[in-house]
Amino acid sequence: MYSELLSVICVDGDPIEIPESQEELVVILLQCRRRIEGRSGTEGGVTAENLALELDHDRTLLRLCSAMGIDHDPHLFVNPQSERQRLEKSLRRCGIDFRTLGAERHAGV
């Protein structure tokens, strides 16, 4: 179900234009992560807002992978956590490591 929702969002286009530059996409992705982390523990279970935040994060992750030339497909998000890990591993090989990037750091891509 999640992969289908993500696929629809990615195929139908974005109502809000998202920049294509790698640097801006990294910043947007870090902002998405902060919003998700800020909501963790505040409400139990899956809520519409939590789902929207995750979809926004993964859409941006896919856009960044596209900008970096990394193979990606929203249909592979049947297990979102493992697909995120796979894509982040590919991004690390390209020099983008979200484990070391933080709100205080502004690293060039």
C-alpha positions in Angstrom: 0.0 0.0 0.0 2.7 2.5 1.0 4.7 1.9 -2.3 1.5 2.5 -4.3 0.8 5.8 -2.5 4.4 6.9 -3.1 4.3 5.9 -6.7 1.1 8.0 -7.3 2.8 11.0 -5.6 5.9 10.6 -7.8 4.0 9.9 -11.0 1.3 12.6 -10.7 3.8 15.3 -10.1 4.2 17.6 -7.2 1.8 20.5 -6.6 4.8 22.3 -5.0 7.9 22.6 -7.1 10.9 20.9 -5.5 14.3 22.1 -6.5 16.5 19.8 -8.5 19.9 20.9 -7.1 21.6 18.2 -5.0 22.5 20.7 -2.3 18.9 22.0 -1.9 17.5 18.4 -1.9 19.9 17.4 0.9 18.7 20.4 3.0 15.0 19.5 2.3 15.6 15.9 3.2 17.3 16.9 6.5 14.3 19.1 7.2 11.9 16.3 6.6 13.9 14.1 8.9 13.7 16.7 11.7 9.9 17.0 11.3 9.6 13.2 11.5 11.9 13.0 14.5 10.0 15.8 16.2 6.8 13.8 15.9 8.1 10.5 17.1 6.8 9.6 20.5 4.1 12.3 20.4 1.4 10.0 19.1 1.1 6.2 18.9 0.4 4.4 15.7 0.1 5.6 12.2 -1.6 8.9 11.8 -2.4 10.8 8.6 0.2 13.5 9.5 2.9 10.9 10.2 2.1 9.2 6.9 2.3 12.5 5.0 5.6 13.3 6.6 7.1 9.9 5.6 5.7 10.2 2.0 7.2 13.7 1.7 10.6 12.4 3.0 10.7 9.4 0.6 9.6 11.5 -2.3 12.5 13.9 -1.6 14.8 10.9 -1.1 13.8 9.6 -4.5 14.3 13.0 -6.1 17.8 13.2 -4.6 18.6 9.8 -5.9 17.5 10.8 -9.3 19.7 13.9 -9.2 22.6 11.8 -8.2 22.0 9.2 -10.9 21.2 6.4 -8.4 18.7 3.7 -9.5 15.5 4.1 -7.6 11.8 3.1 -7.9 8.9 4.0 -5.6 7.5 0.6 -6.2 10.4 -0.8 -4.2 9.1 0.8 -1.0 7.0 -2.3 -0.2 9.3 -2.4 2.9 10.0 1.3 3.3 12.7 1.0 6.0 14.9 -1.4 4.0 14.5 0.6 0.8 15.5 3.8 2.6 18.5 2.0 4.0 19.5 0.7 0.5 19.1 4.2 -1.1 21.0 5.9 1.8 23.8 3.4 1.4 24.0 4.3 -2.3 24.1 8.0 -1.4 26.9 7.3 1.1 28.9 5.9 -1.8 28.3 9.2 -3.6 29.5 11.2 -0.6 26.2 12.0 1.1 26.1 10.5 4.6 23.0 11.5 6.6 24.4 9.8 9.7 27.0 12.6 9.9 25.0 15.5 8.5 23.0 17.5 11.1 21.1 20.7 11.6 24.3 22.4 12.7 26.4 21.2 9.8 26.2 22.5 6.3 28.2 20.1 4.2 28.7 20.6 0.5 27.7 17.8 -1.8 
